[in-house]
Amino acid sequence: MAMDAREIERLIKEALPDAEVTITDLAGDGDHYAANVVSAAFRGKSRVEQHKMVYDALQGRMGDALHALALQTSPPPEDQ
């Protein structure tokens, strides 16, 4: 079963309440998405740690309900 973009955003924001999340359906099939996530929680974390935080937020749905997620993460600029 495909996963809705709003559900992906909801799960990420539950885990990272300050996150700015942009989801793009890459193939129009509800199965291949790109996500850009900006959160202060990423500050001081490696890219791998940031991605793990997002994957953890998806609660095991990667590879099941969500087949592919191209992920970009970053903390907000220092002045925010």
Buried (B, 14 or more C-beta within 10 A) or exposed (E): EEBBBEBBBEBBBEBBEEBEBEBEBEEEEBBBBBBBBBBEBBEEBEEEEBBEBBBEBBEEBBEEBBBBBEBBBBBBEEEE
